[in-house]
């Protein structure tokens, strides 16, 4: 199999785990990093022994690069992805796919015209935790799924993130920041969504950063920070989701799937591992289920490896942009439903990603 030459654009917080994990996969190598602040790219290149550090335009023009990992802020996801594809490069992007639906549609249009792969994070649903949960559902452990809950509750990123301002600007907020993890997991487990409704509010007009190096700086909040949504799945199951930056403490599960014969407690969809717990209708206690699949650790970049395997096989990637677009429309739909006091019918549809093989490891990508 060909080893793909990969360039990373965006050298912020998330880039380190991609650069660290790249050596685990045999089908790609990161040969260049770029950032609008050249010093950031140079620091990452030195830290991870990457041959080339440059500005984004230089990387995009580099004919030796086969694929771009787009780790820029959401506001420029579409711009960078389209430029990369116009230069003949496949693109794997961080979540969300884009800020606006029309931007995402343009990205997918260019990918189709150029016959290139456009794929997107999160890839956490490919990890051991979600894949084990999926196997349990497919094997009938809880009967037919009828309902689901998903909860992402936190007091906000200004307490730990070095530069949290964009989380409270257009394209940010708890739904667009963390919603992709939860929604992608739910789609993988239950399939696509037909209709949504929701309520959203902005609890505070201003937030104060208490992390370094911007301690004391005020952030104007532009987006809702408390979002409660209801998801009607095409399968007939009904889900509830809460994403918020306005809750100090809670004891709620990450995700639970409720079936006619029992319940699965699904692990944090922002992680790759467990624990996975099941309690059938006739069980007195919960049982923790051994993970049936590989990749339980933080292995961001797994989606890139899976994407490249799909390119080489001429198959659809499990992280295809259609999945990320469906999640993006769900997020917009919940907000629109709240703003317009109505149900929102999804116009997009994606296929439920194929399960990964049991016991898979890095050799799967050879």
RAUR-V910663 format. One record per backbone hydrogen bond with DSSP energy under -1.0 kcal/mol. CO is the residue of the C=O (numbers start at 1). NH is the residue of the N-H. Records with the same first field share a line. If there is no record, write none. Layout:
# RAUR-V910663
CO: NH, NH
This chain:
# RAUR-V910663
4: 29
5: 66, 67
6: 31, 32
7: 69
8: 34
9: 71
12: 15
14: 18
15: 19
16: 20
17: 21
18: 22
21: 24
22: 25
27: 4
29: 6
32: 8
33: 54
34: 10
37: 40, 41
38: 42
39: 43
40: 44
41: 45
42: 46
43: 47
44: 48
45: 50
52: 33
54: 35
55: 59
56: 60
57: 61
59: 62
62: 65
66: 90
67: 7
68: 92
69: 9
70: 94
73: 76
74: 77
76: 80
77: 81
78: 82
79: 83
80: 84
81: 85
82: 86
84: 89
85: 88
90: 68
91: 119
92: 70
93: 121
100: 104
101: 105
102: 106
103: 107
104: 108
105: 109
106: 110
107: 111
108: 112
109: 113
110: 114
111: 116
117: 91
118: 321
119: 93
123: 126
124: 127
127: 131
128: 132
129: 133
130: 134
131: 135
132: 136
133: 137
134: 138
135: 139
136: 141
137: 140
140: 143
142: 261
144: 260
146: 238
147: 258
148: 240
149: 256
150: 242
152: 244
154: 247
157: 160, 161
158: 210
164: 167
165: 168
166: 169
167: 173
168: 222
169: 172
173: 177
174: 178
178: 181, 182
179: 183
180: 184
181: 185
182: 186
183: 187
184: 188
185: 189
186: 190
187: 191
192: 234
194: 346
195: 232
196: 344
197: 230
199: 228
201: 225, 226
205: 221
207: 219
209: 216
214: 217
217: 209
219: 207
225: 245
226: 201
227: 243
228: 199
229: 241
230: 197
231: 239
232: 194, 195
233: 236
237: 233
238: 148
239: 231
240: 150
241: 229
242: 152
243: 227
244: 154
254: 151
255: 266
256: 149
257: 264
258: 146, 147
261: 281
262: 259
263: 279
264: 257
265: 277
266: 255
268: 271
272: 129
276: 289
277: 265
278: 287
279: 263
280: 283
287: 278
292: 359
295: 128
297: 299
299: 302
301: 305
302: 306
303: 307
304: 308
305: 309
306: 310
307: 311
308: 312
309: 313
310: 314, 315
317: 320
319: 120
320: 323
321: 325
322: 326
323: 327
324: 328
325: 329
326: 330
327: 331
328: 332
329: 333
330: 334
331: 335
332: 336
333: 337
334: 338
335: 339
336: 340
337: 342
344: 196
357: 360
361: 364
362: 365
363: 366
